[in-house]
Amino acid sequence: MNILVTGGCGFIGQHLVERLALNPRTASIWVLDALDKTATGKARVSEIAKLVIGNVCEPNDVNTAIVSAYSNGTPIDLVMHLAAQSHVDESLKDSSGTMYVNAVGTQVVATACSYHKIPLLYCSTDEVYGPSVIFENGTTEKKGEGDVLYPSSPYSAGKAAGELAIRAEGRSFGLQFAITRGCNSFGPNQFPEKLIPIACQALQSNKKVPLHGGGSQIRQWVHVSEFADTLIAVGFKLVSGALQHDTYNIAGPTSATVKDLVENLACTLIKTKNLPAPNTPAWKAVGDRPGQDEAYHVCGDRFFKEFGWRPKRNILDEYELSALLQSYKNIESVYVSNYTVTPIA
């Protein structure tokens, strides 16, 4: 099978490319990536895939990648569309730019796929559902694939718009597609603008981790390798013809508040280095972001029933926390491309 991954040099994309390369059903991997500042996997991906530099918002770039594969004797069997602007804070600063990439870019990819008659797997997000209700007993509402989309940020609104663009392409032009809605992923090589690399670097620099509104937000977590395996399972089933316009949640096994995750990272660091326990929290409250959602929680039962497995790696396990601290020991261990990153203050 010959596969094109958009955004394949990003955090999830690079792990997906690596997992695809290990799969015996994969013949060749092509990657279309704009190589912006978040492309931490450029060096790794370049060694195992054919990299085409381009922007998903440009029809010529998308078609060039598809035609290049065909000209090379490896016509694309599946497009896995991961390219997106995924940082909520950045989307609040530049809502139109984020919407353009996430909505228009997805429309461009969908149009190219329907024209070339290539099945499309779209990597969406649990954030399209909007906030889950937190019940009095502390549990959270689980969102299912049939629930209404109620996005809260320009980022999630753009991803929801991308979903609608794909569905319209399927209705109007017969595009074969599947959509995944994944929760927060964790693992190595994430660009250090997100919570986990920021927290790991701050804690190991003896600094408090800044948390929006004090970190009471509840999030669900899935390891990036299991996230990638879920995408592959759905994508391969899509190519087989067994799926038609299906949607699956990617649900991690663990939910935790942001501050609890940070405290667990801090405790693991203290234990590893045999440090004295501090008398103050490992985090500090900073101003909350506009439109903050207090909880996300998706149900992964549909995927489990159809594929027979579900993600298991628990972000709160000491092994996982230690691995994250090691992965984000310093900026150089995270970021191997040619861009500069400003350390957290």
Buried (B, 14 or more C-beta within 10 A) or exposed (E): BBBBBBBBBBBBBBBBBBBBBEEEEBEBBBBBBBBBEBBBBBEBBEEBBBBBBBBBBEBEBBBBBBBBBEEEEBBBBBBBBBBBBBBBEBBBEEBEBBBBBBBBBBBBBBBBBBBBEBBBBBBBBBBBBBBBEBEEEEBBBBBBBEBEBBBBBBBBBBBBBBBEBBBEBBEEEEBBBBBBBBBBBBBBBBBBBBBBBBBBBBBBEEBBBBBBBBBBBBBBBBBBBBBBBBBBBBBBBBBEEEBEBBBBBBBBBBBBBBBBBBBBBBBBBBEEEEEEEEEEBBBBBBEEBEBBBBBBBBBBBBBBEBBEEBBEBBBBEEEBBBBBBEBBEEBEBBBEBEBEBEEBE
